[in-house]
Amino acid sequence: MTDTTAAAAEVPRPVLNTSIAHIARVYDYWLGGKDNFAVDRQAAEAMMQATPHVVEGVRGNRAFLARTVRYLAGPCGIRQFLDIGTGLPAADNTHELALAQAPQSRVVYVDNDPIVLAHARALLTGNANAFTDYVDADVRDTTNVLSLAARTLDFGQPVAVMMVAVLHCIPDEDDPAGIVARLMAAVPPGSYLVVSHPSSDIDVDGVRRGASQLNKLMHTKLTFRSHPQVAQFFDGLDVVAPGVVRIPDWRPDSELDRANPATVWGGVARKPG
């Protein structure tokens, strides 16, 4: 396992800056939230002009999250969830979905944005069980993430590692595949990985225009990836049917789910052994 201590020291601590768009607040605007600023709305609108279906796609991503949590907490019997890059609270948060299936579920959220931290603390006060927690950490510092999550999660038992719409915030030079590999190395066989990731090979022109607009307005630069690149995150794992697919095609609950225009790849996989 790669030592992340040195790298962690170089990870800058985020500060609240309302003059630069932040992806969590941009997503909040797309989802109809109010925890965003003018610069976030400007970035969100720029993406919407370049890729008109982006709002529907973001909502489709939330629906994918809900379906995967219900699947894992239901038929798969998973009782522990490590939700990384959670973003601002919205409808159907992971702990709400998991607790509805199994009240004994344990959920740890991980993010490092100050606004997300404030809202997560408010959300979890009086609205979750004693086994739901929020970890203020950067996903690139996997050692710290795992150490803090271990206050709530038992890493001797299976864990669902949820990386829903977060890996595109990690540039290639920070080795996102290595981050995933280290996280999955820390959980036992029978654990699961969930990934959704904006594509670079669906609606190529629109995605290129939209990403360019967002990256001009945000400090965090986004990296959209192709199907083979997203599939690589599942290396060494047993991918659950129907595989790594466009997220509306991952076990949709209805034709409305299936009709969502999301240009996002996603999948679920189990750690063998």
KOLBA-754371 format. One record per residue: residue in three letters; x, y, z of N, C-alpha, C in turn; residue number from 1. Coordinates in pm, whole numbers, plus 50000, padded with zeros to 5 digits. Example, Ala and Ser with C-alpha at 12.3 -4.5 7.8 and 13.67 -1.06 7.14 Angstrom:
KOLBA-754371
SITE, res, n_px, n_py, n_pz, ca_px, ca_py, ca_pz, c_px, c_py, c_pz, n
SITE, Ala, 51319, 49431, 50780, 51230, 49550, 50780, 51320, 49670, 50780, 1
SITE, Ser, 51285, 49775, 50708, 51367, 49894, 50714, 51290, 50003, 50787, 2
END
This chain:
KOLBA-754371
SITE, res, n_px, n_py, n_pz, ca_px, ca_py, ca_pz, c_px, c_py, c_pz, n
SITE, Met, 50085, 49880, 50000, 50000, 50000, 50000, 50089, 50124, 50000, 1
SITE, Thr, 50056, 50223, 49918, 50135, 50343, 49908, 50116, 50429, 50031, 2
SITE, Asp, 50226, 50483, 50082, 50219, 50573, 50198, 50170, 50709, 50151, 3
SITE, Thr, 50064, 50758, 50211, 50006, 50885, 50170, 50041, 51000, 50264, 4
SITE, Thr, 50128, 50976, 50362, 50155, 51078, 50462, 50216, 51202, 50400, 5
SITE, Ala, 50318, 51183, 50315, 50384, 51297, 50252, 50288, 51373, 50163, 6
SITE, Ala, 50211, 51297, 50085, 50115, 51363, 49996, 50012, 51439, 50075, 7
SITE, Ala, 49971, 51383, 50190, 49867, 51449, 50270, 49914, 51585, 50319, 8
SITE, Ala, 50044, 51596, 50350, 50095, 51722, 50399, 50085, 51832, 50295, 9
SITE, Glu, 50081, 51792, 50168, 50076, 51889, 50060, 49934, 51923, 50019, 10
SITE, Val, 49835, 51855, 50073, 49695, 51882, 50037, 49652, 52010, 50106, 11
SITE, Pro, 49617, 52114, 50030, 49578, 52240, 50094, 49444, 52230, 50163, 12
SITE, Arg, 49432, 52295, 50277, 49305, 52298, 50347, 49214, 52398, 50277, 13
SITE, Pro, 49092, 52361, 50243, 49002, 52453, 50175, 48954, 52563, 50269, 14
SITE, Val, 48933, 52679, 50213, 48875, 52790, 50289, 48751, 52836, 50214, 15
SITE, Leu, 48660, 52897, 50288, 48538, 52946, 50226, 48570, 53068, 50142, 16
SITE, Asn, 48549, 53056, 50012, 48576, 53165, 49918, 48454, 53181, 49829, 17
SITE, Thr, 48378, 53286, 49853, 48254, 53305, 49779, 48276, 53379, 49647, 18
SITE, Ser, 48402, 53406, 49612, 48431, 53472, 49485, 48469, 53373, 49376, 19
SITE, Ile, 48486, 53245, 49413, 48521, 53140, 49318, 48418, 53029, 49329, 20
SITE, Ala, 48370, 52981, 49216, 48268, 52875, 49218, 48323, 52748, 49280, 21
SITE, His, 48237, 52676, 49350, 48274, 52548, 49411, 48176, 52442, 49363, 22
SITE, Ile, 48230, 52326, 49328, 48147, 52224, 49264, 48031, 52180, 49352, 23
SITE, Ala, 48049, 52175, 49485, 47939, 52134, 49572, 47824, 52234, 49566, 24
SITE, Arg, 47859, 52363, 49559, 47755, 52466, 49553, 47692, 52473, 49414, 25
SITE, Val, 47771, 52444, 49310, 47716, 52436, 49174, 47613, 52324, 49166, 26
SITE, Tyr, 47648, 52207, 49221, 47553, 52095, 49225, 47430, 52133, 49305, 27
SITE, Asp, 47450, 52204, 49416, 47336, 52246, 49497, 47240, 52331, 49414, 28
SITE, Tyr, 47292, 52421, 49334, 47207, 52503, 49248, 47131, 52417, 49148, 29
SITE, Trp, 47200, 52323, 49085, 47135, 52235, 48988, 47023, 52154, 49051, 30
SITE, Leu, 47040, 52121, 49180, 46939, 52040, 49249, 46829, 52125, 49311, 31
SITE, Gly, 46834, 52256, 49287, 46729, 52343, 49338, 46754, 52394, 49479, 32
SITE, Gly, 46878, 52381, 49529, 46910, 52426, 49663, 46934, 52575, 49671, 33
SITE, Lys, 46955, 52625, 49793, 46975, 52767, 49816, 47112, 52799, 49874, 34
SITE, Asp, 47196, 52696, 49891, 47327, 52716, 49953, 47433, 52738, 49845, 35
SITE, Asn, 47418, 52847, 49771, 47510, 52879, 49663, 47517, 53031, 49648, 36
SITE, Phe, 47619, 53076, 49578, 47643, 53219, 49560, 47638, 53254, 49412, 37
SITE, Ala, 47645, 53385, 49384, 47630, 53431, 49245, 47731, 53364, 49152, 38
SITE, Val, 47855, 53349, 49198, 47957, 53289, 49112, 47926, 53142, 49084, 39
SITE, Asp, 47865, 53072, 49181, 47825, 52933, 49160, 47714, 52924, 49058, 40
SITE, Arg, 47618, 53016, 49068, 47508, 53017, 48973, 47557, 53051, 48832, 41
SITE, Gln, 47656, 53139, 48823, 47713, 53173, 48693, 47777, 53050, 48629, 42
SITE, Ala, 47854, 52975, 48708, 47919, 52854, 48656, 47815, 52750, 48617, 43
SITE, Ala, 47712, 52734, 48702, 47608, 52635, 48674, 47533, 52670, 48546, 44
SITE, Glu, 47501, 52796, 48529, 47428, 52838, 48408, 47514, 52822, 48284, 45
SITE, Ala, 47645, 52846, 48295, 47734, 52828, 48180, 47735, 52682, 48135, 46
SITE, Met, 47738, 52590, 48231, 47734, 52447, 48197, 47600, 52411, 48137, 47
SITE, Met, 47493, 52469, 48188, 47359, 52440, 48138, 47343, 52487, 47992, 48
SITE, Gln, 47407, 52598, 47958, 47400, 52645, 47820, 47478, 52553, 47727, 49
SITE, Ala, 47592, 52505, 47774, 47675, 52417, 47691, 47617, 52277, 47682, 50
SITE, Thr, 47557, 52229, 47792, 47502, 52094, 47798, 47361, 52104, 47858, 51
SITE, Pro, 47259, 52124, 47774, 47125, 52155, 47824, 47065, 52052, 47919, 52
SITE, His, 47111, 51927, 47913, 47051, 51822, 47997, 47125, 51801, 48129, 53
SITE, Val, 47216, 51894, 48164, 47300, 51869, 48281, 47217, 51858, 48409, 54
SITE, Val, 47112, 51939, 48425, 47031, 51933, 48548, 46961, 51798, 48559, 55
SITE, Glu, 46903, 51752, 48449, 46840, 51620, 48450, 46943, 51513, 48483, 56
SITE, Gly, 47064, 51529, 48429, 47169, 51431, 48455, 47210, 51427, 48601, 57
SITE, Val, 47220, 51545, 48664, 47255, 51552, 48806, 47147, 51484, 48890, 58
SITE, Arg, 47023, 51506, 48854, 46914, 51439, 48927, 46916, 51290, 48901, 59
SITE, Gly, 46954, 51252, 48780, 46969, 51110, 48751, 47079, 51047, 48834, 60
SITE, Asn, 47183, 51124, 48864, 47292, 51075, 48948, 47244, 51052, 49091, 61
SITE, Arg, 47158, 51142, 49142, 47100, 51120, 49274, 47013, 50996, 49277, 62
SITE, Ala, 46941, 50973, 49168, 46857, 50853, 49160, 46944, 50727, 49157, 63
SITE, Phe, 47058, 50734, 49089, 47153, 50622, 49088, 47205, 50595, 49228, 64
SITE, Leu, 47241, 50700, 49301, 47283, 50683, 49440, 47175, 50611, 49520, 65
SITE, Ala, 47050, 50654, 49506, 46942, 50593, 49583, 46925, 50446, 49547, 66
SITE, Arg, 46932, 50413, 49419, 46914, 50273, 49378, 47028, 50185, 49431, 67
SITE, Thr, 47149, 50237, 49427, 47262, 50155, 49473, 47258, 50134, 49623, 68
SITE, Val, 47222, 50237, 49699, 47215, 50220, 49845, 47105, 50121, 49881, 69
SITE, Arg, 46990, 50132, 49817, 46882, 50038, 49846, 46922, 49895, 49809, 70
SITE, Tyr, 46993, 49880, 49698, 47040, 49747, 49656, 47140, 49690, 49758, 71
SITE, Leu, 47234, 49772, 49802, 47337, 49724, 49894, 47281, 49696, 50033, 72
SITE, Ala, 47196, 49785, 50082, 47138, 49766, 50216, 47029, 49660, 50215, 73
SITE, Gly, 46972, 49634, 50098, 46866, 49535, 50085, 46921, 49397, 50053, 74
SITE, Pro, 46920, 49357, 49925, 46961, 49221, 49888, 47104, 49184, 49929, 75
SITE, Cys, 47194, 49284, 49930, 47334, 49253, 49960, 47363, 49247, 50110, 76
SITE, Gly, 47275, 49302, 50191, 47292, 49295, 50335, 47404, 49382, 50391, 77
SITE, Ile, 47445, 49484, 50317, 47551, 49573, 50366, 47495, 49665, 50475, 78
SITE, Arg, 47573, 49679, 50582, 47529, 49760, 50695, 47624, 49875, 50726, 79
SITE, Gln, 47727, 49893, 50642, 47823, 50001, 50664, 47851, 50073, 50531, 80
SITE, Phe, 47849, 50206, 50536, 47866, 50287, 50416, 47969, 50397, 50442, 81
SITE, Leu, 48066, 50408, 50354, 48164, 50514, 50357, 48141, 50600, 50233, 82
SITE, Asp, 48074, 50714, 50253, 48030, 50800, 50143, 48129, 50915, 50129, 83
SITE, Ile, 48210, 50910, 50022, 48321, 51003, 50006, 48286, 51111, 49904, 84
SITE, Gly, 48311, 51237, 49943, 48275, 51347, 49855, 48126, 51369, 49853, 85
SITE, Thr, 48067, 51367, 49969, 47921, 51366, 49980, 47854, 51491, 49924, 86
SITE, Gly, 47921, 51607, 49934, 47859, 51731, 49887, 47752, 51779, 49983, 87
SITE, Leu, 47681, 51883, 49941, 47576, 51940, 50026, 47456, 51846, 50035, 88
SITE, Pro, 47392, 51839, 50152, 47276, 51751, 50167, 47166, 51783, 50067, 89
SITE, Ala, 47101, 51678, 50018, 46989, 51691, 49926, 46886, 51587, 49965, 90
SITE, Ala, 46792, 51561, 49878, 46693, 51456, 49906, 46760, 51320, 49898, 91
SITE, Asp, 46710, 51225, 49978, 46757, 51086, 49974, 46908, 51077, 49997, 92
SITE, Asn, 46952, 51126, 50111, 47092, 51111, 50149, 47121, 50966, 50189, 93
SITE, Thr, 47248, 50928, 50181, 47285, 50788, 50202, 47235, 50734, 50336, 94
SITE, His, 47252, 50810, 50443, 47212, 50756, 50573, 47061, 50739, 50582, 95
SITE, Glu, 46985, 50828, 50518, 46839, 50815, 50520, 46795, 50690, 50445, 96
SITE, Leu, 46855, 50666, 50331, 46822, 50548, 50250, 46862, 50420, 50322, 97
SITE, Ala, 46984, 50419, 50378, 47032, 50298, 50445, 46952, 50267, 50570, 98
SITE, Leu, 46922, 50370, 50650, 46847, 50348, 50773, 46704, 50303, 50746, 99
SITE, Ala, 46649, 50347, 50633, 46514, 50303, 50597, 46512, 50153, 50568, 100
SITE, Gln, 46623, 50101, 50515, 46634, 49958, 50486, 46674, 49878, 50610, 101
SITE, Ala, 46767, 49935, 50686, 46821, 49863, 50803, 46859, 49964, 50910, 102
SITE, Pro, 46780, 49979, 51016, 46805, 50082, 51118, 46939, 50070, 51188, 103
SITE, Gln, 47004, 49953, 51177, 47134, 49935, 51242, 47250, 49979, 51154, 104
SITE, Ser, 47222, 50035, 51039, 47328, 50075, 50945, 47419, 50182, 51005, 105
SITE, Arg, 47546, 50174, 50967, 47645, 50275, 51006, 47687, 50350, 50878, 106
SITE, Val, 47691, 50482, 50886, 47725, 50564, 50769, 47825, 50672, 50810, 107
SITE, Val, 47932, 50683, 50733, 48029, 50791, 50752, 48038, 50870, 50622, 108
SITE, Tyr, 48018, 51000, 50634, 48035, 51091, 50521, 48174, 51153, 50526, 109
SITE, Val, 48233, 51175, 50409, 48365, 51237, 50401, 48359, 51353, 50302, 110
SITE, Asp, 48402, 51469, 50345, 48417, 51584, 50256, 48511, 51681, 50325, 111
SITE, Asn, 48559, 51782, 50251, 48650, 51878, 50314, 48615, 52022, 50281, 112
SITE, Asp, 48488, 52046, 50244, 48444, 52182, 50215, 48379, 52241, 50340, 113
SITE, Pro, 48413, 52364, 50379, 48359, 52422, 50503, 48207, 52431, 50505, 114
SITE, Ile, 48144, 52466, 50392, 47998, 52477, 50389, 47935, 52339, 50403, 115
SITE, Val, 47993, 52239, 50335, 47943, 52103, 50348, 47952, 52057, 50493, 116
SITE, Leu, 48063, 52089, 50559, 48082, 52050, 50699, 47972, 52109, 50787, 117
SITE, Ala, 47942, 52236, 50769, 47840, 52301, 50852, 47704, 52238, 50831, 118
SITE, His, 47668, 52213, 50706, 47538, 52155, 50677, 47530, 52010, 50722, 119
SITE, Ala, 47639, 51937, 50708, 47638, 51797, 50750, 47617, 51786, 50899, 120
SITE, Arg, 47683, 51872, 50975, 47665, 51869, 51120, 47521, 51900, 51158, 121
SITE, Ala, 47462, 51997, 51089, 47323, 52032, 51118, 47229, 51918, 51080, 122
SITE, Leu, 47256, 51855, 50966, 47171, 51746, 50919, 47175, 51627, 51014, 123
SITE, Leu, 47294, 51596, 51064, 47310, 51476, 51145, 47269, 51496, 51290, 124
SITE, Thr, 47249, 51621, 51332, 47207, 51647, 51469, 47058, 51616, 51483, 125
SITE, Gly, 47027, 51507, 51549, 46888, 51471, 51573, 46818, 51404, 51457, 126
SITE, Asn, 46892, 51382, 51345, 46828, 51322, 51229, 46890, 51191, 51187, 127
SITE, Ala, 46972, 51134, 51269, 47037, 51007, 51236, 47063, 50932, 51364, 128
SITE, Asn, 47111, 50808, 51351, 47139, 50733, 51473, 47282, 50762, 51519, 129
SITE, Ala, 47321, 50697, 51626, 47454, 50722, 51683, 47565, 50670, 51595, 130
SITE, Phe, 47530, 50594, 51494, 47632, 50534, 51407, 47641, 50606, 51273, 131
SITE, Thr, 47607, 50733, 51270, 47625, 50816, 51151, 47718, 50931, 51187, 132
SITE, Asp, 47820, 50952, 51104, 47922, 51051, 51138, 47965, 51125, 51011, 133
SITE, Tyr, 48032, 51237, 51033, 48089, 51316, 50924, 48238, 51333, 50950, 134
SITE, Val, 48319, 51305, 50847, 48464, 51316, 50858, 48511, 51431, 50770, 135
SITE, Asp, 48581, 51525, 50830, 48638, 51638, 50759, 48777, 51598, 50711, 136
SITE, Ala, 48787, 51552, 50586, 48914, 51502, 50534, 48914, 51508, 50383, 137
SITE, Asp, 49034, 51506, 50327, 49052, 51507, 50182, 49069, 51364, 50134, 138
SITE, Val, 48996, 51326, 50029, 48999, 51188, 49981, 49139, 51146, 49940, 139
SITE, Arg, 49222, 51239, 49901, 49358, 51203, 49859, 49442, 51154, 49976, 140
SITE, Asp, 49404, 51193, 50097, 49472, 51146, 50219, 49396, 51024, 50271, 141
SITE, Thr, 49412, 50912, 50205, 49333, 50794, 50240, 49363, 50744, 50380, 142
SITE, Thr, 49487, 50761, 50425, 49522, 50715, 50560, 49437, 50789, 50664, 143
SITE, Asn, 49423, 50919, 50649, 49344, 50998, 50741, 49195, 50965, 50730, 144
SITE, Val, 49146, 50952, 50607, 49006, 50916, 50586, 48972, 50788, 50660, 145
SITE, Leu, 49054, 50686, 50640, 49026, 50555, 50699, 49039, 50557, 50851, 146
SITE, Ser, 49138, 50631, 50899, 49158, 50639, 51044, 49039, 50705, 51112, 147
SITE, Leu, 48990, 50816, 51055, 48878, 50885, 51115, 48747, 50807, 51099, 148
SITE, Ala, 48731, 50741, 50985, 48609, 50662, 50962, 48602, 50543, 51057, 149
SITE, Ala, 48717, 50494, 51102, 48721, 50379, 51191, 48664, 50409, 51329, 150
SITE, Arg, 48638, 50536, 51359, 48571, 50569, 51484, 48428, 50517, 51484, 151
SITE, Thr, 48371, 50501, 51364, 48231, 50460, 51351, 48216, 50326, 51280, 152
SITE, Leu, 48300, 50302, 51180, 48289, 50180, 51100, 48382, 50072, 51153, 153
SITE, Asp, 48338, 49948, 51141, 48420, 49831, 51175, 48477, 49776, 51045, 154
SITE, Phe, 48605, 49800, 51022, 48667, 49758, 50897, 48699, 49608, 50895, 155
SITE, Gly, 48656, 49538, 50997, 48661, 49392, 50992, 48536, 49333, 50927, 156
SITE, Gln, 48436, 49418, 50903, 48311, 49378, 50839, 48295, 49453, 50707, 157
SITE, Pro, 48216, 49396, 50612, 48203, 49459, 50480, 48155, 49604, 50487, 158
SITE, Val, 48209, 49683, 50397, 48178, 49826, 50385, 48148, 49858, 50239, 159
SITE, Ala, 48049, 49940, 50216, 48024, 49993, 50081, 48095, 50127, 50070, 160
SITE, Val, 48192, 50134, 49981, 48266, 50258, 49956, 48194, 50332, 49843, 161
SITE, Met, 48133, 50444, 49874, 48052, 50519, 49779, 48134, 50636, 49724, 162
SITE, Met, 48161, 50634, 49596, 48235, 50742, 49530, 48150, 50794, 49415, 163
SITE, Val, 48041, 50858, 49452, 47940, 50904, 49356, 47970, 51048, 49317, 164
SITE, Ala, 48004, 51067, 49190, 48035, 51200, 49135, 48141, 51272, 49217, 165
SITE, Val, 48253, 51205, 49242, 48363, 51268, 49314, 48497, 51252, 49242, 166
SITE, Leu, 48517, 51140, 49173, 48650, 51113, 49116, 48685, 51208, 49002, 167
SITE, His, 48586, 51272, 48940, 48619, 51370, 48835, 48679, 51497, 48894, 168
SITE, Cys, 48673, 51511, 49027, 48737, 51624, 49094, 48884, 51594, 49125, 169
SITE, Ile, 48930, 51473, 49097, 49068, 51431, 49122, 49142, 51426, 48989, 170
SITE, Pro, 49243, 51510, 48967, 49315, 51508, 48840, 49401, 51382, 48826, 171
SITE, Asp, 49440, 51352, 48705, 49520, 51232, 48679, 49648, 51231, 48761, 172
SITE, Glu, 49709, 51347, 48778, 49837, 51352, 48850, 49823, 51313, 48997, 173
SITE, Asp, 49701, 51317, 49051, 49679, 51273, 49189, 49639, 51126, 49197, 174
SITE, Asp, 49645, 51056, 49085, 49627, 50910, 49079, 49494, 50864, 49140, 175
SITE, Pro, 49380, 50899, 49077, 49251, 50857, 49132, 49236, 50706, 49142, 176
SITE, Ala, 49292, 50632, 49046, 49283, 50485, 49052, 49357, 50433, 49174, 177
SITE, Gly, 49469, 50495, 49207, 49543, 50455, 49327, 49467, 50484, 49454, 178
SITE, Ile, 49395, 50595, 49457, 49311, 50629, 49573, 49205, 50522, 49594, 179
SITE, Val, 49137, 50485, 49485, 49034, 50381, 49494, 49095, 50250, 49541, 180
SITE, Ala, 49210, 50214, 49485, 49275, 50088, 49521, 49312, 50084, 49669, 181
SITE, Arg, 49361, 50195, 49723, 49398, 50197, 49864, 49275, 50184, 49954, 182
SITE, Leu, 49168, 50250, 49916, 49045, 50238, 49994, 48992, 50095, 49993, 183
SITE, Met, 48991, 50033, 49876, 48939, 49897, 49866, 49032, 49796, 49931, 184
SITE, Ala, 49161, 49826, 49938, 49255, 49737, 50008, 49229, 49737, 50157, 185
SITE, Ala, 49167, 49843, 50208, 49145, 49857, 50352, 49016, 49791, 50399, 186
SITE, Val, 48930, 49750, 50306, 48803, 49688, 50345, 48809, 49538, 50315, 187
SITE, Pro, 48733, 49457, 50387, 48743, 49312, 50372, 48666, 49260, 50252, 188
SITE, Pro, 48692, 49135, 50214, 48610, 49072, 50109, 48462, 49080, 50144, 189
SITE, Gly, 48381, 49093, 50039, 48238, 49112, 50060, 48198, 49258, 50063, 190
SITE, Ser, 48299, 49348, 50063, 48272, 49491, 50054, 48239, 49529, 49910, 191
SITE, Tyr, 48186, 49647, 49893, 48145, 49693, 49759, 48203, 49831, 49730, 192
SITE, Leu, 48218, 49858, 49600, 48255, 49989, 49551, 48146, 50039, 49459, 193
SITE, Val, 48103, 50164, 49479, 48007, 50230, 49391, 48075, 50354, 49332, 194
SITE, Val, 48073, 50365, 49201, 48133, 50480, 49134, 48035, 50534, 49031, 195
SITE, Ser, 48019, 50667, 49028, 47960, 50733, 48912, 48055, 50843, 48871, 196
SITE, His, 48065, 50866, 48740, 48169, 50956, 48689, 48124, 51017, 48557, 197
SITE, Pro, 48123, 51151, 48545, 48087, 51214, 48418, 48175, 51165, 48304, 198
SITE, Ser, 48114, 51142, 48190, 48184, 51081, 48077, 48250, 51185, 47988, 199
SITE, Ser, 48354, 51141, 47920, 48417, 51224, 47817, 48385, 51172, 47678, 200
SITE, Asp, 48310, 51061, 47671, 48286, 50997, 47541, 48138, 50977, 47511, 201
SITE, Ile, 48052, 51053, 47580, 47911, 51064, 47543, 47885, 51214, 47523, 202
SITE, Asp, 47817, 51251, 47416, 47794, 51393, 47386, 47925, 51469, 47398, 203
SITE, Val, 48023, 51424, 47321, 48161, 51471, 47338, 48171, 51623, 47325, 204
SITE, Asp, 48109, 51680, 47224, 48121, 51825, 47203, 48059, 51904, 47317, 205
SITE, Gly, 47940, 51864, 47360, 47873, 51934, 47469, 47951, 51923, 47598, 206
SITE, Val, 48002, 51804, 47627, 48078, 51784, 47750, 48206, 51868, 47747, 207
SITE, Arg, 48273, 51872, 47633, 48396, 51951, 47623, 48368, 52099, 47645, 208
SITE, Arg, 48261, 52148, 47585, 48226, 52290, 47604, 48191, 52318, 47750, 209
SITE, Gly, 48109, 52230, 47808, 48065, 52250, 47945, 48179, 52244, 48044, 210
SITE, Ala, 48267, 52145, 48029, 48381, 52131, 48119, 48473, 52251, 48109, 211
SITE, Ser, 48493, 52299, 47988, 48578, 52417, 47968, 48521, 52538, 48040, 212
SITE, Gln, 48390, 52557, 48031, 48325, 52670, 48098, 48338, 52658, 48250, 213
SITE, Leu, 48311, 52540, 48303, 48321, 52521, 48448, 48464, 52543, 48497, 214
SITE, Asn, 48560, 52488, 48426, 48699, 52495, 48471, 48755, 52637, 48468, 215
SITE, Lys, 48695, 52724, 48388, 48735, 52864, 48388, 48689, 52935, 48514, 216
SITE, Leu, 48583, 52885, 48576, 48518, 52956, 48687, 48541, 52891, 48823, 217
SITE, Met, 48603, 52774, 48826, 48620, 52702, 48953, 48767, 52680, 48984, 218
SITE, His, 48799, 52679, 49114, 48935, 52646, 49156, 48963, 52498, 49132, 219
SITE, Thr, 48868, 52413, 49168, 48882, 52269, 49143, 48853, 52240, 48997, 220
SITE, Lys, 48951, 52187, 48926, 48933, 52156, 48785, 48879, 52015, 48769, 221
SITE, Leu, 48783, 52000, 48680, 48717, 51872, 48660, 48783, 51796, 48545, 222
SITE, Thr, 48792, 51664, 48562, 48846, 51576, 48459, 48740, 51473, 48424, 223
SITE, Phe, 48680, 51487, 48306, 48582, 51389, 48261, 48656, 51273, 48197, 224
SITE, Arg, 48605, 51150, 48212, 48679, 51032, 48167, 48593, 50940, 48081, 225
SITE, Ser, 48661, 50858, 48002, 48595, 50767, 47909, 48550, 50640, 47980, 226
SITE, His, 48469, 50561, 47912, 48423, 50434, 47969, 48539, 50344, 48011, 227
SITE, Pro, 48641, 50322, 47927, 48753, 50238, 47973, 48824, 50294, 48096, 228
SITE, Gln, 48835, 50426, 48105, 48900, 50486, 48221, 48818, 50467, 48348, 229
SITE, Val, 48686, 50480, 48337, 48601, 50460, 48454, 48599, 50312, 48493, 230
SITE, Ala, 48593, 50224, 48394, 48593, 50080, 48423, 48719, 50038, 48496, 231
SITE, Gln, 48829, 50109, 48473, 48956, 50075, 48538, 48948, 50088, 48690, 232
SITE, Phe, 48860, 50175, 48740, 48848, 50190, 48885, 48800, 50060, 48951, 233
SITE, Phe, 48739, 49971, 48874, 48686, 49845, 48928, 48782, 49729, 48910, 234
SITE, Asp, 48904, 49755, 48868, 49002, 49647, 48847, 49017, 49564, 48974, 235
SITE, Gly, 49015, 49431, 48959, 49032, 49340, 49071, 48905, 49311, 49148, 236
SITE, Leu, 48793, 49373, 49106, 48665, 49353, 49174, 48568, 49281, 49081, 237
SITE, Asp, 48467, 49220, 49138, 48363, 49153, 49060, 48250, 49252, 49034, 238
SITE, Val, 48240, 49297, 48909, 48141, 49398, 48874, 48002, 49335, 48869, 239
SITE, Val, 47907, 49399, 48934, 47769, 49351, 48940, 47698, 49385, 48809, 240
SITE, Ala, 47613, 49295, 48761, 47533, 49322, 48642, 47444, 49444, 48666, 241
SITE, Pro, 47428, 49530, 48568, 47462, 49515, 48426, 47599, 49566, 48387, 242
SITE, Gly, 47690, 49586, 48482, 47824, 49630, 48450, 47841, 49780, 48467, 243
SITE, Val, 47947, 49831, 48405, 47972, 49975, 48404, 47897, 50033, 48285, 244
SITE, Val, 47789, 50102, 48315, 47695, 50147, 48211, 47659, 50293, 48237, 245
SITE, Arg, 47589, 50351, 48143, 47534, 50483, 48168, 47435, 50471, 48284, 246
SITE, Ile, 47444, 50562, 48381, 47374, 50540, 48508, 47223, 50519, 48495, 247
SITE, Pro, 47154, 50578, 48395, 47011, 50547, 48385, 46984, 50400, 48352, 248
SITE, Asp, 47085, 50331, 48300, 47069, 50190, 48265, 47108, 50096, 48378, 249
SITE, Trp, 47149, 50152, 48494, 47186, 50066, 48606, 47061, 50039, 48689, 250
SITE, Arg, 47000, 49923, 48662, 46884, 49874, 48738, 46778, 49984, 48761, 251
SITE, Pro, 46729, 50045, 48654, 46630, 50153, 48671, 46502, 50101, 48735, 252
SITE, Asp, 46440, 50185, 48816, 46314, 50149, 48880, 46194, 50170, 48788, 253
SITE, Ser, 46213, 50250, 48683, 46101, 50283, 48596, 46154, 50326, 48461, 254
SITE, Glu, 46065, 50340, 48366, 46103, 50392, 48234, 46146, 50538, 48246, 255
SITE, Leu, 46093, 50609, 48345, 46136, 50746, 48368, 46284, 50750, 48407, 256
SITE, Asp, 46326, 50658, 48493, 46468, 50646, 48527, 46550, 50620, 48402, 257
SITE, Arg, 46506, 50523, 48323, 46582, 50481, 48205, 46592, 50593, 48102, 258
SITE, Ala, 46494, 50681, 48098, 46491, 50788, 47998, 46579, 50907, 48036, 259
SITE, Asn, 46637, 50907, 48155, 46720, 51019, 48197, 46839, 51035, 48102, 260
SITE, Pro, 46872, 51158, 48062, 46978, 51179, 47962, 47119, 51189, 48019, 261
SITE, Ala, 47142, 51147, 48144, 47272, 51164, 48209, 47386, 51110, 48124, 262
SITE, Thr, 47489, 51192, 48106, 47610, 51148, 48036, 47715, 51110, 48142, 263
SITE, Val, 47681, 51009, 48219, 47759, 50967, 48335, 47772, 50815, 48333, 264
SITE, Trp, 47894, 50766, 48350, 47914, 50621, 48365, 47902, 50584, 48512, 265
SITE, Gly, 47855, 50463, 48540, 47847, 50419, 48678, 47843, 50268, 48688, 266
SITE, Gly, 47876, 50221, 48807, 47873, 50077, 48831, 47890, 50044, 48978, 267
SITE, Val, 47870, 49918, 49008, 47884, 49863, 49143, 47964, 49735, 49131, 268
SITE, Ala, 48055, 49714, 49225, 48138, 49593, 49221, 48165, 49543, 49363, 269
SITE, Arg, 48184, 49411, 49373, 48207, 49345, 49501, 48353, 49299, 49512, 270
SITE, Lys, 48412, 49318, 49629, 48547, 49269, 49651, 48542, 49119, 49675, 271
SITE, Pro, 48610, 49041, 49592, 48601, 48894, 49606, 48685, 48842, 49722, 272
SITE, Gly, 48668, 48713, 49747, 48750, 48647, 49849, 48666, 48579, 49954, 273
END
